[in-house]
Amino acid sequence: MSSVDELVAFLRRCVDEDELWAKAASADRDGKTTVPGGVHWTWAVGEQWEPVEADPLQPYMGGYDGQWSNPVVLRTVEEWQLDWGGPNNKLPLKIAESEELRTADGAHIALHDPARVLREVEATRRHIDQYEAAVDIHGRAVSEYKQTRSQVKLLQVVKYDGKVQALRFVLLDDAAVFVDRPGFQETWKP
């Protein structure tokens, strides 16, 4: 297996794992219902879980009232049908609760919700697919050039050689995100 083949296999394993966890985090408590495209997270305060925006000028999220008696809740934006109370009885799911949450931590968590992870998975898969398509076209162009010695085929070889190399750099950048995962090779660092 070539280094690039290993890179592609590594990236596929990483995004498959990320997808698995993001989809699992997008399911209701029973794991029966999932949100296509993943759930979105937001922070909320109060008994009604009113959404609160992270304020970078505040050291802690909106729950602090001088005594940490008003915890901040990480909840889904999407609401889930409850088993009781009729068809309109829906609530968001509570993911976590904290009485003392730094604003920077809270904003970072909410910005990296399962929906975002699933979008990143799809983007990386598109990069892999584009790379593999370019490799295939390049290989066919090389083969046809060897048979025909056509200048048109030579231009196609050069064009796709550049595209393959450019997309390889994109894959290396995609892999850099997973530097802490087993199987990452030091030669892949940008």
N, C-alpha and C positions, 0 to 999 in steps of 0.2 A: 504494500500500500504506500503510495507516495505521501509526502508531507502535506500536500494540498488535500488529498483524499482523507487523510487523518484529520485535518482541520475541518473539513465539511462534516465528517462523522461526529467530531467533537461538538461542533455547533448544533447539529441536529439533536444530539443527546441533551445538551443544555436547554435548548428551547422546548424540547418535549417535556423536560422536567418542570420548567417554568410554567408551561401551559397546564400541566397536570395540577400543580398547586394553585394556580390562579382560578382554574375551573372549580376545584374543590372549595376554594374560598368564596366562590360565587353561588354556592348552593345554600338552600335553607337549612335549618337545624337538623332536619331528618335526612338531608342529602337527596331528597326526591325531586326538588325543583331547582333548576339553575337559570341564571339570567344569561341569555345569549349575548356574547360580547363582554361579559364580566360585569360585576357590580362596581359601583362607584361609592367611595367612602367620603364622609364628611364628619366634622366634629360638631357636637351639639351640647347645649347646657340646659338645665332646668328640667322640671318634671315632664314637660311636653317635648323635650329633646329639640329645642329650637336650634337650627344651624347657626354656627358662629364662625366668622372668618378669622383666620390667623392674622394677627397684627404683629409684624416684625419689630415694632417698637415696644411691644410688651414682652417681658421675660417669660410669662406663663400664659397658657391658653385661658379663655374666658371664664373658667370656673372659679377662679380665686376671688373670694369676697373678704379676705383678711383672716379667715379662719379655716380655709380649705373645706368648707361645708357644702360647697356647690360643685360637685365633680363634673368634669368634662367627659363626654361619652363619644367614642368613635362608633358611628352607625352607618348603615347602608343608606344611600339616597333612595334606592328602590324599596318598595314596600312589599310585604309578603302576606298572603291570605292566611288568616288564622283559622283553626279548626272549629272555632266557636263564634257565635255572634253574627252570623249571616255573611252574604257575599261581599259586603262592603267593609267588613271588619279586617283591615289591613294595618300592619305596622312595619316599620323598618326593623332590621336586626341590629342588636347591639353587638359590636365586635369587641370592644374593650372599654374600660372605664378607668379614669385616673383622677386623683385629687390634686396631683402635683405634676402637671405635664408642661415641659418647656415648649414654648411656641415653635422653636426651630424643629424639634422632634415631631410635634404634632403635624405641622405643615408638611414635613417630609413624608411622613407615613401616609397622609391623605392623598398626596400627589402621586404616590406609587401604589395605587389601588389595583385590584385584579383587572379592571378594564384596561388600564394603561399597560400592564404587563402583557395582556393578550394582544394588544396592538403592536407592541415591540416584538413579540414572537412572530406575528405575521410579517412584519417588515423584514426581520432577519431571514425568514423562510423565502421571501421574495428575492432577497439578495442571493441566497443559495441557488434558487431556481434560475435566476438571470446568469449567474456564473456557469452553472452546468449547461445551460443552453448555448452560451458563448463558446464553451469548450467543445461542445458537439459540433457547432457550425465551423469552428476553426479546424477541427480534425477532418471534417469532410472537405473543406476548402484545400487543406494541405494535400489530401489524397487526390483530389481532382486536379490540382496544379501539377502534381508529379506525373499524372497520366497525360495531361494536355499541354502543359507548359504555357497555358494561356495567361496573358498579362492581366486579364480581368480577374482570374482566379488568384493570381499573385497579389493583386490589390486587396482582394477579400481576405487572404491569409494575413496580410499586414494589418488590415483593419481589425480583424478579430483577435489577432495576437495582442494588440493594444487594449482591446476591450477585456480580454481574459486577464491581462495583467492589472488593469484598473480595478476590476471586480475582485481580484484576489486581495488587493489592498483594502477594499471595503470589508471583505470577510475577516481579514486580520483585525480591523478595527472592531467589528462585531464581536470577535473572540476575546478581545482585550477586556470586555465587560466581565468575562468569566474567568479571569486570571486566578481566582481562588478556588476554582472547581478542580476536582481530580481529573487528570488527563491533559491539563493545559501544558503546552510546551513553551519553554523559554524563548525558543526561536520565533514564536508567534508574536512576541511583544513588539509594538510599533516602535 
